Amino acid sequence: MTGMSTSRVPDTLTEIRDGFLETPEADRLLLLLEYSDELPEVSEDVANHPEMCERVAECQSPVYIYVEVDEGIVTMHATAPPEAPTTRGFASILVQGISGLTADEVLAIPDDYPQSIGLTKAVSPLRIGGMTGMLMRAKKQVSQKR
């Protein structure tokens, strides 16, 4: 490592990535669908103010995210339709992996994290691009709100 890079995968996202990489490739899509079922509902404040959410244009499905930074700690909210389970799964991974981190930890997540979790053969590049879009928008919101 050159010392120039400040990218670091936080423990929460490392555990998620390792879970996928330890799962046989044929079963990884099923694991993603399990994450889809675990996408938390957005808070009442966010639900009552949908204008606070940012549409993730990189996703074909209507996905919206909102990131809060309170005293340096990040909480990510996301909505994705039930009929888009892979997209919901990606959103859930990020919500679970990012919420509770510091702003600096979120900003240090490598931009290519979505390509590192072992799903590039199971889902289309367009869907991986959607997850990358979610991550980039979340990092942008954190940067603006820190």
C-alpha positions in Angstrom: 0.0 0.0 0.0 1.3 3.4 -1.0 -0.1 5.3 2.0 -2.0 7.5 -0.5 -5.2 5.5 -0.3 -7.5 6.2 2.6 -10.0 3.5 1.4 -11.0 1.0 4.1 -13.9 -1.5 4.2 -15.6 -1.2 7.7 -16.0 -4.3 9.7 -19.8 -4.4 9.1 -19.3 -4.5 5.3 -16.4 -6.8 5.6 -18.6 -9.3 7.4 -21.3 -9.0 4.8 -18.7 -9.4 2.0 -17.1 -12.4 3.7 -20.6 -14.0 4.1 -21.1 -13.8 0.4 -17.6 -15.0 -0.5 -17.9 -18.0 1.9 -21.3 -19.0 0.3 -21.1 -21.2 -2.8 -21.5 -19.2 -5.9 -24.7 -21.0 -6.8 -26.3 -19.9 -3.5 -25.2 -16.3 -3.4 -28.3 -15.0 -5.1 -30.4 -16.7 -2.4 -28.4 -14.9 0.2 -29.0 -11.6 -1.6 -32.7 -12.3 -1.5 -32.5 -12.9 2.3 -31.0 -9.4 2.6 -33.9 -8.1 0.5 -36.3 -9.4 3.2 -34.3 -7.6 5.8 -34.4 -4.0 4.4 -35.6 -2.0 7.3 -38.6 0.3 6.9 -37.7 4.0 6.8 -38.2 6.0 9.9 -41.5 7.9 10.3 -39.8 11.2 9.7 -38.4 10.0 6.4 -41.7 8.4 5.4 -43.6 11.6 6.1 -41.1 13.7 4.1 -40.3 11.8 0.9 -38.9 14.9 -0.6 -35.8 14.4 1.7 -35.0 11.2 -0.3 -32.7 11.2 -3.3 -33.7 9.0 -6.3 -30.9 6.7 -7.3 -30.9 7.2 -11.1 -28.5 4.4 -11.6 -31.2 1.9 -10.6 -33.8 0.8 -13.0 -36.2 0.4 -10.1 -37.4 3.4 -8.1 -34.9 3.4 -5.3 -34.6 6.3 -2.9 -32.0 6.9 -0.2 -31.6 9.4 2.6 -28.6 9.7 4.9 -28.6 11.4 8.3 -25.4 12.4 10.1 -26.0 13.0 13.8 -23.0 13.9 15.9 -20.8 12.3 13.3 -22.7 9.0 13.2 -24.4 8.0 10.0 -27.9 6.4 9.6 -28.9 5.4 6.1 -32.5 4.9 4.9 -33.5 3.3 1.7 -36.7 2.3 -0.1 -36.9 -0.2 -3.0 -40.0 -1.9 -4.3 -40.7 -5.5 -3.3 -40.9 -6.5 -7.0 -37.2 -5.6 -7.3 -35.6 -8.1 -4.8 -32.0 -7.9 -6.0 -32.1 -4.1 -5.7 -33.7 -4.3 -2.3 -31.0 -6.7 -1.3 -28.3 -4.3 -2.4 -30.0 -1.5 -0.5 -30.3 -3.6 2.6 -26.6 -4.5 2.5 -25.7 -0.8 2.4 -28.3 0.3 5.1 -27.1 -2.5 7.4 -23.4 -2.0 6.6 -23.4 1.8 6.8 -25.8 2.7 9.6 -23.9 3.3 12.8 -20.6 4.1 11.2 -18.8 7.4 11.5 -18.9 9.8 8.6 -15.1 9.2 8.0 -15.7 5.5 7.9 -18.4 5.8 5.3 -16.3 8.2 3.2 -13.4 5.7 3.3 -15.5 2.8 1.9 -13.9 1.8 -1.5 -16.0 2.8 -4.4 -15.7 -0.7 -5.9 -17.1 -2.4 -2.8 -20.2 -3.6 -4.8 -17.9 -5.5 -7.2 -16.1 -7.2 -4.2 -18.9 -9.2 -2.7 -18.9 -12.0 -5.2 -22.1 -11.3 -7.2 -20.7 -10.2 -10.5 -21.6 -13.5 -12.1 -25.0 -13.8 -10.4 -26.5 -10.5 -11.4 -26.2 -8.2 -14.3 -23.5 -5.4 -14.5 -26.5 -2.9 -14.5 -27.6 -4.1 -11.1 -24.0 -3.9 -9.7 -24.0 -0.4 -11.1 -27.1 0.4 -9.2 -25.5 -0.7 -6.0 -22.5 1.4 -6.8 -24.8 4.4 -7.5 -26.4 3.9 -4.1 -23.0 3.8 -2.4 -21.8 6.9 -4.3 -24.9 8.9 -3.5 -24.8 7.9 0.2 -21.1 9.0 0.4 -22.0 12.3 -1.3 -24.8 12.9 1.2 -22.5 12.1 4.1 -19.9 14.5 2.7 -22.5 17.3 2.4 -24.0 16.7 5.9 -20.9 16.0 8.1 
